Amino acid sequence: MRFVIDRFEGDIAVLVNDITINIPRIILPKEAKEGDILIIELRIDKEETERLKREIKDKINRLIEKEEKGDIWL
C-alpha cells in the first residue's frame, strides 16, 4: 500500500491514502518528510507464527500435566 505523509503531529505521523492512519514517527526512516510517499507492506511471518503456536501448545500441555498431578503453578 502507498501512503503520503500528510503531516506530523508531534511524535505522530499522519499517513493518507483512501484511509488515514497515525503511526509513531520514530518508525519512519529518519529522512522522511511531509509529502513523501511510503510503501507499507504487510506480510505473515510464518516461522514466528509456528514458533508461537508451539510455545502456547507446550504451555497448555504443561498445565494439563500439572493439573493431572494435582499441582497447578501459575
Distance bins in CASP14 RR format, pairs under 12 A and 6 or more apart:
PFRMAT RR
TARGET T0000
AUTHOR 0000-0000-0000
RMODE 2
METHOD distances of the structure
MODEL  1
1 15 0 0 0 0 1 0 0 0 0 0 0
1 16 0 0 0 0 0 1 0 0 0 0 0
1 17 1 0 0 1 0 0 0 0 0 0 0
1 18 0 0 0 0 1 0 0 0 0 0 0
1 19 0 0 0 0 1 0 0 0 0 0 0
1 21 0 0 0 0 1 0 0 0 0 0 0
1 37 0 0 0 0 0 1 0 0 0 0 0
1 38 0 0 0 0 1 0 0 0 0 0 0
1 39 1 0 0 1 0 0 0 0 0 0 0
1 40 1 0 1 0 0 0 0 0 0 0 0
1 41 1 0 0 1 0 0 0 0 0 0 0
1 42 1 0 0 1 0 0 0 0 0 0 0
1 43 0 0 0 0 0 1 0 0 0 0 0
2 15 0 0 0 0 1 0 0 0 0 0 0
2 16 0 0 0 0 0 1 0 0 0 0 0
2 17 1 0 0 1 0 0 0 0 0 0 0
2 18 0 0 0 0 0 1 0 0 0 0 0
2 19 0 0 0 0 0 1 0 0 0 0 0
2 35 0 0 0 0 0 1 0 0 0 0 0
2 36 0 0 0 0 0 1 0 0 0 0 0
2 37 1 0 1 0 0 0 0 0 0 0 0
2 38 1 0 0 1 0 0 0 0 0 0 0
2 39 1 0 1 0 0 0 0 0 0 0 0
2 40 1 0 0 1 0 0 0 0 0 0 0
2 41 0 0 0 0 0 1 0 0 0 0 0
3 13 0 0 0 0 1 0 0 0 0 0 0
3 14 0 0 0 0 1 0 0 0 0 0 0
3 15 1 1 0 0 0 0 0 0 0 0 0
3 16 1 0 0 1 0 0 0 0 0 0 0
3 17 1 0 1 0 0 0 0 0 0 0 0
3 18 0 0 0 0 1 0 0 0 0 0 0
3 19 0 0 0 0 1 0 0 0 0 0 0
3 20 0 0 0 0 1 0 0 0 0 0 0
3 21 1 0 0 1 0 0 0 0 0 0 0
3 22 0 0 0 0 0 1 0 0 0 0 0
3 23 0 0 0 0 1 0 0 0 0 0 0
3 28 0 0 0 0 0 1 0 0 0 0 0
3 32 0 0 0 0 0 1 0 0 0 0 0
3 35 0 0 0 0 0 1 0 0 0 0 0
3 36 0 0 0 0 1 0 0 0 0 0 0
3 37 1 0 0 1 0 0 0 0 0 0 0
3 38 1 0 1 0 0 0 0 0 0 0 0
3 39 0 0 0 0 1 0 0 0 0 0 0
3 40 1 0 0 1 0 0 0 0 0 0 0
3 41 0 0 0 0 0 1 0 0 0 0 0
4 13 0 0 0 0 0 1 0 0 0 0 0
4 14 0 0 0 0 1 0 0 0 0 0 0
4 15 1 0 0 1 0 0 0 0 0 0 0
4 16 1 0 1 0 0 0 0 0 0 0 0
4 17 1 0 0 1 0 0 0 0 0 0 0
4 18 0 0 0 0 0 1 0 0 0 0 0
4 19 0 0 0 0 0 1 0 0 0 0 0
4 20 0 0 0 0 0 1 0 0 0 0 0
4 21 0 0 0 0 0 1 0 0 0 0 0
4 32 0 0 0 0 0 1 0 0 0 0 0
4 33 0 0 0 0 0 1 0 0 0 0 0
4 34 0 0 0 0 1 0 0 0 0 0 0
4 35 1 0 1 0 0 0 0 0 0 0 0
4 36 1 0 0 1 0 0 0 0 0 0 0
4 37 1 0 1 0 0 0 0 0 0 0 0
4 38 1 0 0 1 0 0 0 0 0 0 0
4 39 0 0 0 0 0 1 0 0 0 0 0
4 40 0 0 0 0 0 1 0 0 0 0 0
5 12 0 0 0 0 0 1 0 0 0 0 0
5 13 1 0 1 0 0 0 0 0 0 0 0
5 14 1 0 0 1 0 0 0 0 0 0 0
5 15 1 0 0 1 0 0 0 0 0 0 0
5 16 0 0 0 0 1 0 0 0 0 0 0
5 17 0 0 0 0 0 1 0 0 0 0 0
5 20 0 0 0 0 0 1 0 0 0 0 0
5 21 0 0 0 0 0 1 0 0 0 0 0
5 22 0 0 0 0 0 1 0 0 0 0 0
5 23 0 0 0 0 1 0 0 0 0 0 0
5 25 0 0 0 0 1 0 0 0 0 0 0
5 28 1 0 0 1 0 0 0 0 0 0 0
5 29 0 0 0 0 0 1 0 0 0 0 0
5 31 0 0 0 0 0 1 0 0 0 0 0
5 32 1 0 0 1 0 0 0 0 0 0 0
5 33 1 0 0 1 0 0 0 0 0 0 0
5 34 1 0 1 0 0 0 0 0 0 0 0
5 35 1 0 1 0 0 0 0 0 0 0 0
5 36 1 0 1 0 0 0 0 0 0 0 0
5 37 1 0 0 1 0 0 0 0 0 0 0
5 38 1 0 0 1 0 0 0 0 0 0 0
5 39 0 0 0 0 0 1 0 0 0 0 0
5 40 0 0 0 0 0 1 0 0 0 0 0
6 12 0 0 0 0 0 1 0 0 0 0 0
6 13 0 0 0 0 1 0 0 0 0 0 0
6 14 1 0 1 0 0 0 0 0 0 0 0
6 15 1 0 0 1 0 0 0 0 0 0 0
6 16 1 0 1 0 0 0 0 0 0 0 0
6 17 0 0 0 0 1 0 0 0 0 0 0
6 19 0 0 0 0 0 1 0 0 0 0 0
6 20 1 0 0 1 0 0 0 0 0 0 0
6 21 0 0 0 0 0 1 0 0 0 0 0
6 22 0 0 0 0 0 1 0 0 0 0 0
6 23 0 0 0 0 0 1 0 0 0 0 0
6 32 0 0 0 0 0 1 0 0 0 0 0
6 33 0 0 0 0 0 1 0 0 0 0 0
6 34 1 0 0 1 0 0 0 0 0 0 0
6 35 1 0 0 1 0 0 0 0 0 0 0
6 36 0 0 0 0 0 1 0 0 0 0 0
6 37 0 0 0 0 0 1 0 0 0 0 0
6 38 0 0 0 0 0 1 0 0 0 0 0
7 13 1 0 0 1 0 0 0 0 0 0 0
7 14 1 0 1 0 0 0 0 0 0 0 0
7 15 0 0 0 0 1 0 0 0 0 0 0
7 16 0 0 0 0 1 0 0 0 0 0 0
7 20 0 0 0 0 0 1 0 0 0 0 0
7 22 0 0 0 0 0 1 0 0 0 0 0
7 25 0 0 0 0 0 1 0 0 0 0 0
7 32 0 0 0 0 0 1 0 0 0 0 0
7 33 0 0 0 0 0 1 0 0 0 0 0
7 34 1 0 1 0 0 0 0 0 0 0 0
7 35 0 0 0 0 1 0 0 0 0 0 0
7 36 0 0 0 0 0 1 0 0 0 0 0
8 14 1 0 0 1 0 0 0 0 0 0 0
8 15 0 0 0 0 0 1 0 0 0 0 0
8 22 0 0 0 0 0 1 0 0 0 0 0
8 23 0 0 0 0 0 1 0 0 0 0 0
8 24 0 0 0 0 0 1 0 0 0 0 0
8 25 1 0 0 1 0 0 0 0 0 0 0
8 26 0 0 0 0 0 1 0 0 0 0 0
8 28 0 0 0 0 1 0 0 0 0 0 0
8 32 0 0 0 0 1 0 0 0 0 0 0
8 33 0 0 0 0 1 0 0 0 0 0 0
8 34 1 0 0 1 0 0 0 0 0 0 0
8 35 0 0 0 0 0 1 0 0 0 0 0
8 36 0 0 0 0 0 1 0 0 0 0 0
9 15 0 0 0 0 0 1 0 0 0 0 0
9 20 0 0 0 0 0 1 0 0 0 0 0
9 22 1 0 0 1 0 0 0 0 0 0 0
9 23 0 0 0 0 0 1 0 0 0 0 0
9 24 0 0 0 0 0 1 0 0 0 0 0
9 25 0 0 0 0 1 0 0 0 0 0 0
9 34 0 0 0 0 0 1 0 0 0 0 0
10 22 0 0 0 0 0 1 0 0 0 0 0
10 24 0 0 0 0 0 1 0 0 0 0 0
10 25 1 0 0 1 0 0 0 0 0 0 0
10 26 0 0 0 0 0 1 0 0 0 0 0
11 22 0 0 0 0 0 1 0 0 0 0 0
11 23 0 0 0 0 0 1 0 0 0 0 0
11 24 1 0 0 1 0 0 0 0 0 0 0
11 25 1 0 1 0 0 0 0 0 0 0 0
11 26 1 0 0 1 0 0 0 0 0 0 0
11 27 0 0 0 0 0 1 0 0 0 0 0
11 28 0 0 0 0 0 1 0 0 0 0 0
12 20 0 0 0 0 0 1 0 0 0 0 0
12 21 0 0 0 0 0 1 0 0 0 0 0
12 22 1 0 1 0 0 0 0 0 0 0 0
12 23 1 0 0 1 0 0 0 0 0 0 0
12 24 1 0 0 1 0 0 0 0 0 0 0
12 25 1 0 0 1 0 0 0 0 0 0 0
12 26 0 0 0 0 1 0 0 0 0 0 0
12 27 0 0 0 0 0 1 0 0 0 0 0
12 28 0 0 0 0 0 1 0 0 0 0 0
13 20 0 0 0 0 0 1 0 0 0 0 0
13 21 0 0 0 0 1 0 0 0 0 0 0
13 22 1 0 0 1 0 0 0 0 0 0 0
13 23 1 0 1 0 0 0 0 0 0 0 0
13 24 1 0 0 1 0 0 0 0 0 0 0
13 25 1 0 1 0 0 0 0 0 0 0 0
13 26 0 0 0 0 1 0 0 0 0 0 0
13 27 0 0 0 0 1 0 0 0 0 0 0
13 28 1 0 1 0 0 0 0 0 0 0 0
13 29 0 0 0 0 0 1 0 0 0 0 0
13 32 1 0 0 1 0 0 0 0 0 0 0
13 33 0 0 0 0 0 1 0 0 0 0 0
13 34 0 0 0 0 1 0 0 0 0 0 0
13 35 0 0 0 0 0 1 0 0 0 0 0
13 36 0 0 0 0 1 0 0 0 0 0 0
13 38 0 0 0 0 1 0 0 0 0 0 0
13 40 0 0 0 0 0 1 0 0 0 0 0
14 20 1 0 0 1 0 0 0 0 0 0 0
14 21 1 0 0 1 0 0 0 0 0 0 0
14 22 1 0 1 0 0 0 0 0 0 0 0
14 23 0 0 0 0 1 0 0 0 0 0 0
14 24 0 0 0 0 0 1 0 0 0 0 0
14 25 0 0 0 0 1 0 0 0 0 0 0
14 28 0 0 0 0 0 1 0 0 0 0 0
14 34 0 0 0 0 1 0 0 0 0 0 0
14 35 0 0 0 0 0 1 0 0 0 0 0
14 38 0 0 0 0 0 1 0 0 0 0 0
15 21 1 0 1 0 0 0 0 0 0 0 0
15 22 1 0 0 1 0 0 0 0 0 0 0
15 23 1 0 0 1 0 0 0 0 0 0 0
15 24 0 0 0 0 0 1 0 0 0 0 0
15 25 0 0 0 0 0 1 0 0 0 0 0
15 27 0 0 0 0 0 1 0 0 0 0 0
15 28 0 0 0 0 1 0 0 0 0 0 0
15 32 0 0 0 0 0 1 0 0 0 0 0
15 34 0 0 0 0 0 1 0 0 0 0 0
15 35 0 0 0 0 0 1 0 0 0 0 0
15 36 0 0 0 0 1 0 0 0 0 0 0
15 37 0 0 0 0 1 0 0 0 0 0 0
15 38 1 0 0 1 0 0 0 0 0 0 0
15 39 0 0 0 0 0 1 0 0 0 0 0
15 40 1 0 0 1 0 0 0 0 0 0 0
16 22 0 0 0 0 0 1 0 0 0 0 0
16 23 0 0 0 0 0 1 0 0 0 0 0
16 34 0 0 0 0 0 1 0 0 0 0 0
16 35 0 0 0 0 1 0 0 0 0 0 0
16 36 0 0 0 0 0 1 0 0 0 0 0
16 37 0 0 0 0 0 1 0 0 0 0 0
16 38 0 0 0 0 0 1 0 0 0 0 0
17 37 0 0 0 0 1 0 0 0 0 0 0
17 38 0 0 0 0 1 0 0 0 0 0 0
17 39 0 0 0 0 0 1 0 0 0 0 0
17 40 0 0 0 0 1 0 0 0 0 0 0
19 40 0 0 0 0 0 1 0 0 0 0 0
21 27 0 0 0 0 0 1 0 0 0 0 0
21 38 0 0 0 0 0 1 0 0 0 0 0
21 40 0 0 0 0 1 0 0 0 0 0 0
21 42 0 0 0 0 0 1 0 0 0 0 0
22 28 0 0 0 0 0 1 0 0 0 0 0
23 32 0 0 0 0 0 1 0 0 0 0 0
23 38 0 0 0 0 1 0 0 0 0 0 0
23 40 0 0 0 0 1 0 0 0 0 0 0
25 32 0 0 0 0 1 0 0 0 0 0 0
25 33 0 0 0 0 0 1 0 0 0 0 0
25 34 0 0 0 0 0 1 0 0 0 0 0
25 38 0 0 0 0 0 1 0 0 0 0 0
26 32 0 0 0 0 0 1 0 0 0 0 0
27 38 0 0 0 0 0 1 0 0 0 0 0
27 40 0 0 0 0 0 1 0 0 0 0 0
28 34 0 0 0 0 0 1 0 0 0 0 0
28 35 0 0 0 0 0 1 0 0 0 0 0
28 36 0 0 0 0 1 0 0 0 0 0 0
28 38 1 0 0 1 0 0 0 0 0 0 0
28 40 0 0 0 0 0 1 0 0 0 0 0
29 36 0 0 0 0 1 0 0 0 0 0 0
29 37 0 0 0 0 0 1 0 0 0 0 0
29 38 0 0 0 0 1 0 0 0 0 0 0
29 39 0 0 0 0 0 1 0 0 0 0 0
30 36 0 0 0 0 0 1 0 0 0 0 0
31 38 0 0 0 0 0 1 0 0 0 0 0
32 38 1 0 0 1 0 0 0 0 0 0 0
32 39 0 0 0 0 0 1 0 0 0 0 0
43 49 0 0 0 0 0 1 0 0 0 0 0
44 50 0 0 0 0 0 1 0 0 0 0 0
44 52 0 0 0 0 0 1 0 0 0 0 0
45 51 0 0 0 0 1 0 0 0 0 0 0
45 52 0 0 0 0 1 0 0 0 0 0 0
46 52 0 0 0 0 0 1 0 0 0 0 0
46 53 0 0 0 0 0 1 0 0 0 0 0
47 53 0 0 0 0 0 1 0 0 0 0 0
47 54 0 0 0 0 0 1 0 0 0 0 0
48 54 0 0 0 0 0 1 0 0 0 0 0
48 55 0 0 0 0 0 1 0 0 0 0 0
49 55 0 0 0 0 0 1 0 0 0 0 0
49 56 0 0 0 0 0 1 0 0 0 0 0
50 56 0 0 0 0 0 1 0 0 0 0 0
50 57 0 0 0 0 0 1 0 0 0 0 0
51 57 0 0 0 0 0 1 0 0 0 0 0
51 58 0 0 0 0 0 1 0 0 0 0 0
52 58 0 0 0 0 0 1 0 0 0 0 0
52 59 0 0 0 0 0 1 0 0 0 0 0
53 59 0 0 0 0 0 1 0 0 0 0 0
53 60 0 0 0 0 0 1 0 0 0 0 0
54 60 0 0 0 0 0 1 0 0 0 0 0
54 61 0 0 0 0 0 1 0 0 0 0 0
55 61 0 0 0 0 0 1 0 0 0 0 0
55 62 0 0 0 0 0 1 0 0 0 0 0
56 62 0 0 0 0 0 1 0 0 0 0 0
56 63 0 0 0 0 0 1 0 0 0 0 0
57 63 0 0 0 0 0 1 0 0 0 0 0
57 64 0 0 0 0 0 1 0 0 0 0 0
58 64 0 0 0 0 0 1 0 0 0 0 0
58 65 0 0 0 0 0 1 0 0 0 0 0
59 65 0 0 0 0 0 1 0 0 0 0 0
59 66 0 0 0 0 0 1 0 0 0 0 0
59 73 0 0 0 0 0 1 0 0 0 0 0
59 74 0 0 0 0 0 1 0 0 0 0 0
60 66 0 0 0 0 0 1 0 0 0 0 0
60 67 0 0 0 0 0 1 0 0 0 0 0
61 67 0 0 0 0 0 1 0 0 0 0 0
61 68 0 0 0 0 0 1 0 0 0 0 0
62 68 0 0 0 0 0 1 0 0 0 0 0
62 69 0 0 0 0 0 1 0 0 0 0 0
62 71 0 0 0 0 0 1 0 0 0 0 0
62 72 0 0 0 0 0 1 0 0 0 0 0
62 73 0 0 0 0 1 0 0 0 0 0 0
62 74 0 0 0 0 0 1 0 0 0 0 0
63 69 0 0 0 0 0 1 0 0 0 0 0
63 70 0 0 0 0 0 1 0 0 0 0 0
63 71 0 0 0 0 0 1 0 0 0 0 0
63 72 1 0 0 1 0 0 0 0 0 0 0
63 73 0 0 0 0 1 0 0 0 0 0 0
63 74 0 0 0 0 1 0 0 0 0 0 0
64 70 0 0 0 0 0 1 0 0 0 0 0
64 71 0 0 0 0 0 1 0 0 0 0 0
64 72 0 0 0 0 0 1 0 0 0 0 0
65 71 0 0 0 0 1 0 0 0 0 0 0
65 72 0 0 0 0 0 1 0 0 0 0 0
65 73 0 0 0 0 0 1 0 0 0 0 0
66 72 1 0 1 0 0 0 0 0 0 0 0
66 73 1 0 0 1 0 0 0 0 0 0 0
66 74 0 0 0 0 1 0 0 0 0 0 0
67 73 0 0 0 0 0 1 0 0 0 0 0
67 74 0 0 0 0 0 1 0 0 0 0 0
END
